[in-house]
Every structure is written in structure tokens, then in C-alpha cells.
């Protein structure tokens, strides 16, 4: 995930990061060509973080959501 907000960004992907090669061990298969992975995002508590339209929940200092991705190139987008 590219950081379009610069070095001082408040929202930052912890997992996966740009260039990660994801496989079924990173989450679990939901079809022959797709896997559901946990996405972890660093941001201050109290924000309304969404990952690809799915609301992330704050726990243990990190926002977490699940994203379904197909094998191949994918784009994850975090929004506050």
C-alpha cells in the first residue's frame, strides 16, 4: 500500500504492506481464487477507519478489518 499522505501520515498500513505476496497462510481461502486476510492499520483511536468499504474495529492499539482479495494484483484502500 502506497503512502500518498507523506511521512507524517496519521493512517498507516501495518499488514499487508505494499509489495507483500499474500497466500492462504496469511488468512483463509474463500474460493479457488480468493483469500480473506486480516488487515492491520495504525491510526489514533477514535477515527472511523474503513478498508475497501469495510469498517475497521480498534483493538489493542490497532485497527483491524478483513479484506477479500483475489490472487494477482489487488488494491487495498484505507479511508478515515
DSSP file (Angstrom, degrees, kcal/mol; ACC not computed):
  #  RESIDUE AA STRUCTURE BP1 BP2  ACC     N-H-->O    O-->H-N    N-H-->O    O-->H-N    TCO  KAPPA ALPHA  PHI   PSI    X-CA   Y-CA   Z-CA
    1    1 A X              0   0    0      0, 0.0    17,-0.6     0, 0.0     2,-0.2   0.000 360.0 360.0 360.0 123.9    0.0    0.0    0.0
    2    2 A X        -     0   0    0     15,-0.1     2,-1.0     1,-0.1     3,-0.1  -0.509 360.0-128.9 -78.0 145.0    1.5    3.3   -1.0
    3    3 A X    >   +     0   0    0     -2,-0.2     3,-0.7     1,-0.2    -1,-0.1  -0.801  31.9 170.9 -96.1  97.1    1.6    6.1    1.4
    4    4 A X  T 3  S+     0   0    0     -2,-1.0    -1,-0.2     1,-0.2     3,-0.1   0.493  70.1  66.1 -83.2  -3.5    0.0    9.0   -0.5
    5    5 A X  T 3  S-     0   0    0      1,-0.3     3,-0.3     6,-0.2    -1,-0.2   0.491 102.9-119.3-100.0  -4.4   -0.1   11.2    2.6
    6    6 A X    X   -     0   0    0     -3,-0.7     3,-1.4     1,-0.2    -1,-0.3  -0.268  44.6 -51.1  93.5 178.1    3.6   11.6    3.2
    7    7 A X  T 3  S+     0   0    0      1,-0.3    -1,-0.2    -3,-0.1    -2,-0.0   0.785 131.1  55.3 -64.2 -30.7    5.9   10.7    6.1
    8    8 A X  T 3  S+     0   0    0     -3,-0.3    -1,-0.3     2,-0.0    -2,-0.1   0.136  78.0 148.8 -90.5  21.7    3.7   12.3    8.8
    9    9 A X    <   -     0   0    0     -3,-1.4    -3,-0.1     1,-0.1     3,-0.0  -0.237  42.4-152.2 -61.2 142.3    0.6   10.3    7.8
   10   10 A X  S    S+     0   0    0      1,-0.1     2,-0.5    -5,-0.1    34,-0.2   0.785  84.0  56.8 -82.9 -30.5   -1.8    9.5   10.6
   11   11 A X        +     0   0    0     32,-0.1     2,-0.4    67,-0.1    32,-0.2  -0.903  68.2 167.9-107.4 127.5   -3.1    6.4    8.9
   12   12 A X  E     -A   42   0A   0     30,-2.3    30,-3.5    -2,-0.5     2,-0.3  -0.993  33.9-121.9-144.5 132.0   -0.6    3.7    8.0
   13   13 A X  E     +A   41   0A   0     -2,-0.4    28,-0.2    28,-0.2     3,-0.1  -0.545  24.4 176.5 -70.1 132.4   -0.9    0.0    6.9
   14   14 A X  E     +     0   0A   0     26,-3.1     2,-0.3     1,-0.4    27,-0.2   0.716  67.1  48.6-100.8 -36.4    0.9   -2.4    9.2
   15   15 A X  E    S+A   40   0A   0     25,-1.7    25,-2.8     1,-0.4    -1,-0.4  -0.929 111.9  18.0-155.8 133.3   -0.2   -5.5    7.3
   16   16 A X  S    S-     0   0    0     -2,-0.3    -1,-0.4    23,-0.2     2,-0.3   0.718  79.8-165.8 -77.3 164.9   -0.2   -6.1    4.4
   17   17 A X    >   -     0   0    0     -3,-0.2     3,-2.3    -2,-0.1   -15,-0.1  -0.729  41.4 -69.2-108.2 163.8    2.3   -3.5    3.1
   18   18 A X  T 3  S+     0   0    0    -17,-0.6    -1,-0.1    -2,-0.3   -15,-0.0  -0.262 122.1  19.9 -54.5 126.2    2.9   -2.5   -0.5
   19   19 A X  T 3  S+     0   0    0      1,-0.3    -1,-0.3    -3,-0.0     2,-0.0   0.316  84.2 147.6  96.9  -7.5    4.5   -5.4   -2.4
   20   20 A X    <   -     0   0    0     -3,-2.3     2,-0.7     1,-0.1    -1,-0.3  -0.328  45.3-136.6 -60.4 140.9    3.5   -8.2    0.0
   21   21 A X        -     0   0    0      2,-0.0     2,-0.3    -2,-0.0    -1,-0.1  -0.909  25.7-156.4 -98.7 111.0    2.8  -11.6   -1.6
   22   22 A X        +     0   0    0     -2,-0.7     2,-0.3     2,-0.0    15,-0.0  -0.674  18.9 166.7 -93.3 140.2   -0.3  -12.9    0.0
   23   23 A X    >   -     0   0    0     -2,-0.3     3,-2.1    48,-0.1     4,-0.4  -0.826  54.3 -81.6-138.9-177.2   -1.3  -16.6    0.2
   24   24 A X  G >  S+     0   0    0      1,-0.3     3,-0.8    -2,-0.3     5,-0.1   0.705 121.6  66.0 -64.4 -19.7   -3.7  -18.7    2.1
   25   25 A X  G 3  S+     0   0    0      1,-0.2    -1,-0.3     3,-0.1    -3,-0.0   0.675  93.4  61.4 -74.0 -16.2   -1.5  -18.8    5.2
   26   26 A X  G <  S-     0   0    0     -3,-2.1    12,-0.7    11,-0.0    -1,-0.2   0.621 133.3 -29.6 -82.3 -13.4   -2.0  -15.1    5.6
   27   27 A X  E <  S-B   37   0A   0     -3,-0.8     2,-0.3    -4,-0.4    10,-0.2  -0.478  91.4 -65.3-162.0-124.9   -5.7  -15.7    6.1
   28   28 A X  E     -B   36   0A   0      8,-1.7     8,-2.9    -2,-0.2     2,-0.1  -0.989  42.7-103.3-151.3 147.9   -8.0  -18.3    4.7
   29   29 A X  E     +B   35   0A   0     -2,-0.3     6,-0.3     6,-0.2     3,-0.1  -0.431  27.8 177.5 -70.0 137.5   -9.3  -19.3    1.3
   30   30 A X  E    S-     0   0A   0      4,-2.0     2,-0.3     1,-0.3     5,-0.2   0.472  73.3  -5.8-114.5 -10.4  -12.8  -18.3    0.5
   31   31 A X  E >  S-B   34   0A   0      3,-1.4     3,-0.6     1,-0.0    -1,-0.3  -0.933  87.4 -82.3-162.6-178.8  -12.7  -19.7   -3.1
   32   32 A X  T 3  S+     0   0    0     -2,-0.3     3,-0.0     1,-0.2    -3,-0.0   0.748 129.7  28.3 -66.2 -21.7  -10.3  -21.3   -5.5
   33   33 A X  T 3  S+     0   0    0     37,-0.0    38,-2.6    38,-0.0     2,-0.3   0.226 114.0  65.8-124.4  13.7   -9.0  -17.8   -6.5
   34   34 A X  E <   -BC  31  70A   0     -3,-0.6    -4,-2.0    36,-0.3    -3,-1.4  -0.979  50.4-167.5-142.4 152.3   -9.6  -15.7   -3.4
   35   35 A X  E     -BC  29  69A   0     34,-3.0    34,-2.9    -2,-0.3     2,-0.6  -0.982  18.8-135.9-135.8 145.8   -8.4  -15.3    0.2
   36   36 A X  E     -BC  28  68A   0     -8,-2.9    -8,-1.7    -2,-0.3     2,-0.3  -0.916  31.0-174.7-102.8 123.1   -9.7  -13.3    3.2
   37   37 A X  E     -BC  27  67A   0     30,-2.7    30,-2.4    -2,-0.6     2,-0.4  -0.874  28.0-116.0-120.1 150.0   -6.9  -11.6    5.0
   38   38 A X  E     - C   0  66A   0    -12,-0.7     2,-0.5    -2,-0.3    28,-0.2  -0.713  29.7-153.5 -80.0 131.9   -6.8   -9.6    8.2
   39   39 A X  E     - C   0  65A   0     26,-3.8    26,-1.8    -2,-0.4     2,-0.5  -0.913   5.8-160.5-107.8 132.3   -5.7   -6.0    7.5
   40   40 A X  E     -AC  15  64A   0    -25,-2.8   -26,-3.1    -2,-0.5   -25,-1.7  -0.952   9.3-176.0-117.5 131.4   -4.0   -4.1   10.3
   41   41 A X  E     -AC  13  63A   0     22,-2.6    22,-2.8    -2,-0.5     2,-0.5  -0.984  19.6-140.2-131.0 134.8   -3.8   -0.3   10.3
   42   42 A X  E     +A   12   0A   0    -30,-3.5   -30,-2.3    -2,-0.4     2,-0.3  -0.830  44.6 131.2 -93.1 125.6   -2.1    2.1   12.6
   43   43 A X        -     0   0    0     -2,-0.5   -32,-0.1    18,-0.3     3,-0.1  -0.945  61.1 -81.8-164.6 154.6   -4.1    5.3   13.4
   44   44 A X    >   -     0   0    0     -2,-0.3     3,-0.9   -34,-0.2    18,-0.0  -0.291  56.5 -96.2 -61.8 147.2   -5.1    7.2   16.6
   45   45 A X  T 3  S+     0   0    0      1,-0.2    -1,-0.1     3,-0.0     3,-0.1  -0.289 105.3  45.8 -61.1 147.3   -8.0    5.8   18.5
   46   46 A X  T 3  S+     0   0    0      1,-0.4    -1,-0.2    -3,-0.1     2,-0.2   0.423  81.1 122.7  99.0  -0.1  -11.4    7.5   17.8
   47   47 A X    <   -     0   0    0     -3,-0.9     2,-0.8    -4,-0.1    -1,-0.4  -0.533  64.6-126.7 -89.9 161.1  -11.1    7.5   14.0
   48   48 A X        -     0   0    0     32,-0.5     2,-0.3    -2,-0.2     9,-0.1  -0.732  38.6-176.7-106.0  79.3  -13.7    5.9   11.6
   49   49 A X        -     0   0    0     -2,-0.8     7,-3.0     7,-0.2     2,-0.4  -0.608   7.1-174.4 -85.0 134.8  -11.3    3.8    9.5
   50   50 A X  E     -EF  55  79B   0     29,-2.6    29,-2.6    -2,-0.3     2,-0.5  -0.976  12.9-156.2-125.2 143.0  -12.6    1.8    6.6
   51   51 A X  E >  S-EF  54  78B   0      3,-2.8     3,-2.0    -2,-0.4    27,-0.2  -0.971  82.8 -23.9-119.5 114.9  -10.7   -0.7    4.4
   52   52 A X  T 3  S-     0   0    0     25,-2.7    -1,-0.1    -2,-0.5    26,-0.1   0.866 130.0 -48.5  49.4  40.4  -12.2   -1.2    1.0
   53   53 A X  T 3  S+     0   0    0     24,-0.3     2,-0.5     1,-0.2    -1,-0.3   0.416 114.2 118.2  85.6  -1.0  -15.5   -0.1    2.4
   54   54 A X  E <   -E   51   0B   0     -3,-2.0    -3,-2.8    12,-0.0    -1,-0.2  -0.874  68.3-119.2-102.1 127.0  -15.4   -2.4    5.5
   55   55 A X  E     -E   50   0B   0     -2,-0.5     2,-0.3    -5,-0.2    -5,-0.3  -0.442  26.6-140.7 -66.3 128.5  -15.4   -0.7    8.9
   56   56 A X        -     0   0    0     -7,-3.0     2,-0.4    -2,-0.2    -7,-0.2  -0.654   9.5-137.8 -89.6 147.6  -12.3   -1.5   10.9
   57   57 A X  E     -D   64   0A   0      7,-2.8     7,-2.5    -2,-0.3     2,-0.5  -0.876  13.6-126.6-109.0 138.6  -12.5   -2.1   14.6
   58   58 A X  E     +D   63   0A   0     -2,-0.4     2,-0.3     5,-0.2     5,-0.2  -0.720  41.8 153.0 -87.0 123.2  -10.0   -0.7   17.1
   59   59 A X  E >   -D   62   0A   0      3,-2.8     3,-1.6    -2,-0.5    -2,-0.0  -0.967  63.0  -2.6-151.9 136.1   -8.4   -3.3   19.4
   60   60 A X  T 3  S-     0   0    0     -2,-0.3     3,-0.1     1,-0.3    -1,-0.0   0.842 128.8 -54.2  53.0  39.2   -5.1   -3.5   21.2
   61   61 A X  T 3  S+     0   0    0      1,-0.2     2,-0.3   -19,-0.0   -18,-0.3   0.531 121.6  89.9  80.7   6.6   -3.9   -0.2   19.7
   62   62 A X  E <  S- D   0  59A   0     -3,-1.6    -3,-2.8   -20,-0.1     2,-0.4  -0.987  72.7-125.1-137.4 143.2   -4.5   -1.2   16.1
   63   63 A X  E     -CD  41  58A   0    -22,-2.8   -22,-2.6    -2,-0.3     2,-0.4  -0.733  32.8-168.0 -84.3 136.8   -7.5   -1.0   13.6
   64   64 A X  E     +CD  40  57A   0     -7,-2.5    -7,-2.8    -2,-0.4     2,-0.3  -0.983  16.7 154.3-131.9 139.1   -8.4   -4.4   12.2
   65   65 A X  E     -C   39   0A   0    -26,-1.8   -26,-3.8    -2,-0.4     2,-0.4  -0.956  36.5-117.1-149.7 163.7  -10.7   -5.4    9.3
   66   66 A X  E     -C   38   0A   0     -2,-0.3     2,-0.4   -28,-0.2   -28,-0.2  -0.889  26.0-168.0-107.0 141.1  -10.9   -8.3    6.9
   67   67 A X  E     -C   37   0A   0    -30,-2.4   -30,-2.7    -2,-0.4     2,-0.6  -0.988  15.8-139.4-128.5 137.2  -10.5   -7.9    3.2
   68   68 A X  E     +C   36   0A   0     -2,-0.4     2,-0.4   -32,-0.2   -32,-0.2  -0.847  29.0 177.8 -93.9 124.5  -11.3  -10.4    0.4
   69   69 A X  E     -C   35   0A   0    -34,-2.9   -34,-3.0    -2,-0.6     2,-0.2  -0.968  22.2-135.1-129.5 145.7   -8.7  -10.4   -2.3
   70   70 A X  E     -C   34   0A   0     -2,-0.4   -36,-0.3   -36,-0.3     2,-0.1  -0.599  41.6 -87.2 -91.0 157.8   -8.3  -12.4   -5.4
   71   71 A X  S    S+     0   0    0    -38,-2.6     2,-0.3    -2,-0.2    -1,-0.1  -0.440  98.5  35.7 -64.7 137.0   -5.0  -14.0   -6.4
   72   72 A X  S    S-     0   0    0     -2,-0.1     2,-0.2    -3,-0.0   -39,-0.0  -0.810 111.1  -6.7 116.2-160.6   -3.0  -11.5   -8.5
   73   73 A X        +     0   0    0     -2,-0.3     2,-0.3    -4,-0.0    -3,-0.1  -0.498  67.9 173.5 -73.3 136.7   -2.7   -7.7   -8.2
   74   74 A X        -     0   0    0     -2,-0.2     2,-0.5    -5,-0.1    -5,-0.1  -0.945  23.9-141.3-139.8 159.9   -5.0   -6.1   -5.7
   75   75 A X        -     0   0    0     -2,-0.3     2,-0.5   -74,-0.0    -2,-0.0  -0.987  10.7-166.4-126.6 123.0   -5.5   -2.6   -4.2
   76   76 A X        -     0   0    0     -2,-0.5     2,-0.5    -9,-0.0   -25,-0.0  -0.910   8.9-165.1-104.7 135.4   -6.4   -2.0   -0.6
   77   77 A X        -     0   0    0     -2,-0.5   -25,-2.7   -76,-0.1     2,-0.4  -0.983   5.7-159.4-125.0 126.8   -7.6    1.4    0.3
   78   78 A X  E     -F   51   0B   0     -2,-0.5     2,-0.4   -27,-0.2   -27,-0.2  -0.881  13.5-174.5-103.9 136.8   -7.9    2.8    3.8
   79   79 A X  E      F   50   0B   0    -29,-2.6   -29,-2.6    -2,-0.4    -2,-0.0  -0.988 360.0 360.0-133.5 139.3  -10.2    5.7    4.5
   80   80 A X              0   0    0     -2,-0.4   -32,-0.5   -31,-0.2    -1,-0.1   0.346 360.0 360.0-111.4 360.0  -10.8    7.8    7.6
